[in-house]
C-alpha cells in the first residue's frame, strides 16, 4: 500500500493531478486508514498511468472513464471519434491563427483590398489619422450595408486620388476640421470643391457614382465625427446646391 505522494511519483504526475482525477471520478479515492492516510494499491498506480497516458494523448477527461471500461472494438471506435473531433479543433485553430496573422495587415482585416489601398494612399498623401479612421469606419459600414455601391464608390475614389486638385482639396478638408467656423477659407474651399465636382461630372463623359441619401444619412449618423467648421462647411455646400 502506497501514499498519494508515492502514487504520483510512480505514475509521473503531480499530487494535484491525482486529486483532479479523484474529483472527475476517474480514480477512486480510498478512505483514510487509522493513521489518517489514504493508501493506494498497485492497481491504482496502473489505472493512474492509463489515465495519464490517455490525457496526454489528447483524450478529453470526460471520455477517459468510458475508454477505461471499453472493450477493444468500443475503444477503437471511441478513439476514431475523438481523433475526428481533434482534427476539427485543429482546423479551427488553424483558421483562427490565419485571422490573427491578418490582424497585422491592419485595415485589410475589415475592408476590401481596394478600400485598404485607398486608405493607404490617403496616409501617403499626409492625411491625418483622425480622417483615415473616419474613412475606414465609413467604408466598413458601406461595404456591409451596400457592397455594390461601395465597390463603385471606391473605384471612383481611387481614380480621384490621382488628381492633384482632389488631393489638395482633401488635405484642406482634413485641415479645416480645426479651423474656426468663421474662417473665410471655408467659403473658398466649398467653392473649389463645387467647381472640381462639376468639372469631373462633365469631363470625359464620366459621372460620379451616387449613393442612396438614406444610406448617406446612416453613415453620417454612425460615424459621428464632426466639428463646428465642418458643420459650417456643410451648410455652405447645402446652400450653394439650393
KAPE-V657507 format. One line per field, one symbol per residue. psi: psi as a letter, one per 40 degrees, with the letter a starting at -180 (. if undefined). burial: 1 if it has 9 or more other C-alpha atoms within 8 Angstrom, else 0. A space follows every 50 residues. Layout:
# KAPE-V657507
psi = ???
burial = ???
This chain:
# KAPE-V657507
psi = hiidddddddefiidddddddddeedhihiiiadeeihhiiddddddddd ddddddeehideedddddeiaddddddddddddddddddddddddddddd dddeebdeddiidddddddddddddeiidddddddddddddddddgdddd ddddddddddeehddddddddddddedeiieehedddddddddddddddd dehfeiihhiihdddddddddddfhiiddddddddddddde.
burial = 00110011101010100100110101100001000001110001111111 11011000100001101001000110010001000100000000000000 01000001001000110110111000100011011111111110001011 11111111001000011011111101100010000110110111010001 110000000000000100100010000111111001100000
